[in-house]
Every structure is written in structure tokens, then in C-alpha cells.
């Protein structure tokens, strides 16, 4: 299926190039499944946005200053994918005030293309190292927190849970309309390890227990087409295959020799690859090796003659 979709996209790229238009290809939202449970499954490290928390003093007025971040760790065996996300440094800090959480807590955001509206129940595969802390988190949709203080009580074991503190209700979000929405995870207690996220419309969904659970959901591939101006001073940026595992081909258009700067970074700004080269008219493409990159989502930035374009791609 992925190969067929890739060939369709590449064919479209060739067609529109002959029609004097540019194509920007990007891999975007997680696609909700068409199965009876309408599953959305996401590896925590494959977020679309990672927002650090604000700097704070802890203990207040007397302690040092900290800035907490969601960080990828692969030190606790049994995780799915390339690792788990954990809020660090783990200094024993927590907050339940929703206004403070939205303003100050480190946040992970995941864009999901929903085909089904209504209530969706939240499952998290998590691991807890401390019975008195590191065990709770907030969640919501489109920057509205609806699941306050989801708790994970099992110590030192990767396990799926769908619990709210006190057990009176199930953690859930409400999808008002079909299309793209942003699922958010907000730190409540630092140090909690999140491996995987599952959303389902089925309130009686059979828990995956301690297994890694269903495979991650597929992605929506968007191809946007726009005219190229007659002066051809602009350029187009295309990446294929996307997702890719070995090498990717970076294709850009320019009708003359230009200085090109290419940078590849992760979604929190850490740069891994940087290349400077000259564009060659009529060819305008290079092959880039992904061997040094871990699986995940990356941002590739291409700057030519003062103009910059950026696209996301997935290493799998």
C-alpha cells in the first residue's frame, strides 16, 4: 500500500512538472483507522511538535531554576519503536492547575486526521519508576484539557492504562468534526515515561495489557500544487521516498547555478546534517543518506539565494 501510494505521488510530481507547476510533498497527520474500533495509534517519539516548559524555580524561592522538556530515552527495556518520551529533569515537580499546565508544562502535540466524530477514549502505554510520583499526566484535544490527571500505577512495567485519578470517569476527548485535530499530552508529574498512545471510540476496547499493542497508524500524504512564476526565480522542494529508510532524494528547481544550504534537524531543533553545495540547472537534486539518523520525524530545510523552504520527512 505504501509503495503504491509513493508511486502515485511520484507520478503526480512528474506530471505537474511538465505542466510548469511546483509540487510540495509532505507527510502530515496520523490517519484514523477504518476498523470497528476506529483506532489511532501513535509512538510517543513521533510527535509533530515538542514544546518545552517554562523556566521555574523549585522549591519556590529557595531552589535552583529548571526548564523541563520531553526527551527521548531508550534506557528502559521493553519500549516500542525507538524509545519513550520522558519529562526531564525529574526533580519531583507536579501541577494540577489546568491554567498553569497549559502555560508552563512541556507539551507533546500529535496531528490526527479523524474520520469519526464523538467521544474517543485514551489509552497510554507507560512506565512508572516512583510510586509517589512520576505517574500522572494530562491530555486533551486542540489545546483543551479534557483528561485531567491520568494515572499509571504499575511500577517498573510497561503497561497500557486508561485511568483517571479516583477512577470515577475514563480519560477521553471529544472530536467535534471530521478532519485534522491536535491531540496533546501535558506533563503533570515529571519523570513519567510515555511509550505509546491509543485513541478509540470503543469504551469496551480490549486492553493490550503489557504487550506493545497495535502497530502505529499510517500517515496522510498531502501533495499541494501551485503555479511557478514566469521569472522562475522561485524553486520547488520535493523529497522522495517519504517515509524513507536508507537514502532519500532531495529535488529542487532553479534555472541557474545557486548556492544551496541544506540542514536536517529533529522537531526540537537539534541539527544532525548540514551540507553546502551548488545547484546544477536541469538536474537540481542530490541523494542524502539517512543511515546516521534514528527512526523518527525530521525537518529538512533548503535555502537557495535567500529563499528557504522546509518539509517534514520520516525515517523508518
C-alpha positions as CSV (number, residue, x, y, z in Angstrom):
1,X,0.0,0.0,0.0
2,X,2.8,2.4,0.9
3,X,4.7,1.6,-2.3
4,X,1.6,2.2,-4.4
5,X,0.9,5.5,-2.7
6,X,4.5,6.5,-3.2
7,X,4.4,5.7,-6.9
8,X,1.2,7.7,-7.3
9,X,2.8,10.7,-5.7
10,X,5.9,10.4,-7.8
11,X,3.8,10.1,-10.9
12,X,1.9,13.2,-10.0
13,X,5.2,15.1,-9.4
14,X,6.4,14.2,-12.9
15,X,3.0,15.2,-14.5
16,X,2.8,18.6,-12.8
17,X,6.5,19.3,-13.6
18,X,5.6,19.0,-17.3
19,X,2.7,21.5,-16.7
20,X,5.1,24.2,-15.3
21,X,3.9,23.9,-11.7
22,X,5.7,23.1,-8.5
23,X,4.9,20.3,-6.1
24,X,5.5,20.3,-2.3
25,X,5.1,16.8,-0.8
26,X,4.9,16.4,3.0
27,X,3.8,13.6,5.4
28,X,1.5,15.0,7.9
29,X,-1.3,13.7,10.2
30,X,-1.8,10.3,11.7
31,X,-4.8,8.7,9.9
32,X,-7.6,7.2,12.0
33,X,-8.3,3.6,11.1
34,X,-11.5,2.3,9.4
35,X,-11.6,-0.7,11.8
36,X,-14.7,-1.1,14.1
37,X,-12.7,0.5,17.0
38,X,-11.6,3.5,14.9
39,X,-8.1,3.2,16.3
40,X,-5.4,5.9,16.2
41,X,-2.1,4.5,17.4
42,X,1.0,6.8,17.9
43,X,4.5,6.2,19.1
44,X,5.2,9.0,21.6
45,X,8.5,9.9,20.0
46,X,6.8,10.5,16.6
47,X,5.2,13.8,17.8
48,X,4.5,16.7,15.4
49,X,5.5,19.3,18.0
50,X,7.6,19.3,21.2
51,X,7.1,22.4,23.3
52,X,9.4,22.9,26.3
53,X,8.1,24.1,29.6
54,X,8.8,27.5,31.1
55,X,11.8,28.0,33.4
56,X,10.8,27.8,37.1
57,X,12.4,27.7,40.5
58,X,11.9,24.6,42.6
59,X,11.5,24.6,45.5
60,X,10.0,28.0,45.1
61,X,12.2,30.9,46.2
62,X,14.9,28.7,47.5
63,X,15.7,26.1,44.9
64,X,17.6,26.1,41.6
65,X,16.0,27.0,38.3
66,X,14.9,24.3,35.8
67,X,13.5,24.1,32.3
68,X,11.8,20.8,31.7
69,X,11.5,19.1,28.3
70,X,10.0,15.9,26.8
71,X,13.1,13.9,26.0
72,X,13.6,10.6,24.0
73,X,15.1,7.9,26.2
74,X,15.9,4.3,25.3
75,X,17.3,3.1,28.6
76,X,14.2,1.3,30.0
77,X,13.9,-2.0,28.1
78,X,10.6,-3.1,26.6
79,X,9.6,0.0,24.8
80,X,8.1,0.0,21.4
81,X,9.6,1.9,18.5
82,X,12.8,3.8,19.1
83,X,12.3,4.7,22.7
84,X,9.9,6.5,25.1
85,X,9.4,10.2,25.9
86,X,10.0,11.3,29.5
87,X,9.9,14.8,31.1
88,X,13.4,15.8,32.4
89,X,15.0,16.8,34.6
90,X,13.0,14.7,37.1
91,X,13.0,16.9,40.2
92,X,9.7,15.8,41.8
93,X,7.7,18.7,40.4
94,X,3.9,18.4,39.6
95,X,0.9,20.7,39.0
96,X,-2.8,20.1,38.6
97,X,-3.9,23.7,37.9
98,X,-5.1,23.5,34.3
99,X,-4.3,27.1,33.5
100,X,-0.7,26.7,34.9
101,X,-0.4,23.4,32.9
102,X,-1.3,25.0,29.6
103,X,1.0,27.9,30.2
104,X,4.0,26.2,31.8
105,X,4.1,22.4,31.2
106,X,6.2,20.8,28.5
107,X,3.7,19.6,25.8
108,X,3.7,16.9,23.1
109,X,1.4,17.5,20.1
110,X,0.2,15.0,17.6
111,X,-1.9,15.9,14.5
112,X,-4.6,13.3,13.7
113,X,-6.9,13.1,10.7
114,X,-10.2,11.9,12.3
115,X,-12.8,10.2,10.1
116,X,-15.2,9.7,13.1
117,X,-16.6,12.3,15.4
118,X,-17.8,11.9,19.0
119,X,-16.1,10.6,22.2
120,X,-12.7,8.9,21.9
121,X,-11.1,7.1,24.8
122,X,-7.4,7.5,25.7
123,X,-5.0,4.6,26.4
124,X,-1.4,5.2,27.3
125,X,1.4,2.7,27.4
126,X,3.6,4.0,30.2
127,X,6.2,3.0,32.8
128,X,6.4,4.4,36.4
129,X,9.6,4.4,38.4
130,X,8.3,6.0,41.6
131,X,5.1,5.1,43.5
132,X,4.8,8.6,45.0
133,X,5.4,10.5,41.7
134,X,6.3,10.1,38.0
135,X,2.9,8.6,37.4
136,X,0.3,11.1,36.1
137,X,-0.3,13.2,33.0
138,X,-2.9,15.5,31.5
139,X,-4.3,15.1,27.9
140,X,-6.7,16.9,25.6
141,X,-7.6,18.0,22.1
142,X,-6.9,21.2,20.3
143,X,-5.4,22.9,23.4
144,X,-8.4,22.0,25.6
145,X,-7.5,19.7,28.5
146,X,-10.3,17.1,28.9
147,X,-8.4,14.3,30.7
148,X,-7.1,15.7,34.0
149,X,-4.6,13.6,35.9
150,X,-4.5,10.3,34.0
151,X,-2.7,7.9,36.4
152,X,-0.5,4.9,35.8
153,X,0.0,2.8,39.0
154,X,2.0,-0.2,38.0
155,X,5.7,0.1,39.0
156,X,8.6,-0.6,36.6
157,X,6.5,-2.3,34.0
158,X,5.4,-1.2,30.5
159,X,1.6,-1.4,30.6
160,X,-1.4,0.0,28.9
161,X,-3.8,2.0,31.2
162,X,-6.9,4.2,30.7
163,X,-7.4,5.6,34.2
164,X,-8.3,9.0,35.8
165,X,-7.3,9.6,39.4
166,X,-10.1,8.3,41.6
167,X,-11.5,6.1,38.9
168,X,-14.8,7.9,38.5
169,X,-14.5,8.5,34.8
170,X,-12.5,7.3,31.8
171,X,-10.0,9.7,30.1
172,X,-11.5,10.9,26.8
173,X,-11.5,13.5,24.2
174,X,-14.5,14.7,22.1
175,X,-14.0,15.2,18.4
176,X,-16.5,17.8,17.1
177,X,-15.8,17.5,13.4
178,X,-14.0,15.2,10.9
179,X,-10.6,16.3,9.7
180,X,-7.4,17.3,11.4
181,X,-7.2,17.9,15.1
182,X,-4.3,18.1,17.5
183,X,-4.0,15.6,20.4
184,X,-1.9,17.0,23.3
185,X,-0.1,15.4,26.2
186,X,0.8,17.8,29.1
187,X,3.2,17.0,31.9
188,X,1.6,16.8,35.4
189,X,4.4,14.9,37.2
190,X,7.9,15.0,35.8
191,X,9.7,11.7,35.1
192,X,6.7,9.8,33.8
193,X,7.7,7.6,30.7
194,X,5.2,7.5,27.8
195,X,5.8,4.9,25.1
196,X,2.7,4.8,23.0
197,X,-0.8,6.4,22.7
198,X,-4.0,4.8,21.6
199,X,-7.3,6.5,20.8
200,X,-10.5,4.5,20.2
201,X,-14.3,5.2,20.0
202,X,-14.9,1.8,21.7
203,X,-15.4,2.3,25.5
204,X,-15.0,-1.5,25.9
205,X,-11.8,-1.8,23.9
206,X,-9.8,-4.8,25.0
207,X,-6.7,-3.6,26.7
208,X,-3.4,-4.7,25.1
209,X,-2.1,-5.3,28.6
210,X,1.7,-5.4,28.8
211,X,2.2,-6.0,25.1
212,X,3.4,-3.3,22.7
213,X,-0.2,-3.2,21.3
214,X,-1.3,-2.5,17.7
215,X,1.0,-1.1,15.1
216,X,1.3,2.6,14.7
217,X,-1.3,4.3,12.4
218,X,-0.4,5.3,8.9
219,X,0.1,8.9,7.8
220,X,-1.7,11.2,5.4
221,X,0.4,12.2,2.4
222,X,-0.6,15.7,1.2
223,X,0.5,16.9,-2.2
224,X,0.0,20.6,-2.9
225,X,0.3,22.1,-6.3
226,X,0.9,25.8,-7.0
227,X,1.9,27.7,-10.2
228,X,5.5,28.8,-10.8
229,X,6.0,32.4,-11.7
230,X,7.3,33.1,-15.2
231,X,10.6,34.7,-13.9
232,X,11.3,31.3,-12.4
233,X,13.2,32.9,-9.5
234,X,11.4,30.6,-7.1
235,X,12.1,26.9,-6.7
236,X,10.3,23.8,-5.6
237,X,11.4,21.3,-3.0
238,X,10.5,17.7,-3.1
239,X,11.6,14.6,-1.1
240,X,11.2,11.0,-2.0
241,X,10.7,8.4,-0.9
242,X,9.0,9.8,2.2
243,X,9.0,7.9,4.6
244,X,12.4,6.6,3.8
245,X,14.9,4.2,5.4
246,X,18.2,4.3,3.5
247,X,18.6,7.2,1.2
248,X,16.3,10.0,0.2
249,X,16.4,12.1,-3.0
250,X,16.1,15.8,-2.5
251,X,14.9,17.6,-5.6
252,X,14.8,21.4,-6.0
253,X,14.3,23.6,-9.1
254,X,16.4,26.6,-10.2
255,X,17.3,27.8,-13.7
256,X,20.8,28.9,-12.8
257,X,23.7,28.0,-10.6
258,X,22.9,28.9,-7.0
259,X,24.5,28.4,-3.5
260,X,22.4,25.9,-1.6
261,X,22.4,25.2,2.1
262,X,20.7,22.1,3.4
263,X,20.1,21.4,7.1
264,X,18.3,18.4,8.7
265,X,17.1,18.6,12.3
266,X,14.7,16.9,14.6
267,X,11.4,18.5,15.8
268,X,13.1,20.2,18.8
269,X,15.8,21.9,16.7
270,X,18.8,19.5,17.2
271,X,20.7,19.6,13.9
272,X,22.2,16.3,12.5
273,X,23.1,17.0,8.9
274,X,24.4,20.2,7.2
275,X,25.5,20.5,3.6
276,X,26.6,23.4,1.4
277,X,26.7,22.9,-2.4
278,X,26.0,24.5,-5.8
279,X,22.7,23.8,-7.7
280,X,23.1,22.5,-11.2
281,X,20.5,23.6,-13.7
282,X,18.4,20.8,-15.2
283,X,19.5,18.3,-12.6
284,X,18.9,20.1,-9.3
285,X,18.9,17.1,-7.0
286,X,21.1,15.2,-4.5
287,X,20.9,11.9,-2.7
288,X,21.1,12.1,1.1
289,X,22.0,9.1,3.4
290,X,19.7,8.6,6.4
291,X,22.0,5.9,8.0
292,X,23.1,8.2,10.8
293,X,19.5,9.1,11.8
294,X,17.3,7.2,14.3
295,X,13.8,6.5,13.3
296,X,11.5,9.5,13.7
297,X,10.2,12.7,12.2
298,X,12.7,15.3,10.9
299,X,12.7,18.7,9.3
300,X,14.7,19.3,6.2
301,X,15.4,23.0,5.4
302,X,16.7,24.1,2.0
303,X,18.0,27.7,1.4
304,X,18.7,28.9,-2.1
305,X,19.5,32.6,-2.9
306,X,17.9,33.8,0.3
307,X,14.7,31.8,-0.1
308,X,14.0,29.0,2.4
309,X,11.7,26.0,2.2
310,X,11.1,23.3,4.8
311,X,9.5,19.9,4.7
312,X,9.0,17.2,7.2
313,X,10.1,13.6,6.5
314,X,10.0,10.3,8.3
315,X,12.9,8.0,8.8
316,X,11.6,4.4,9.3
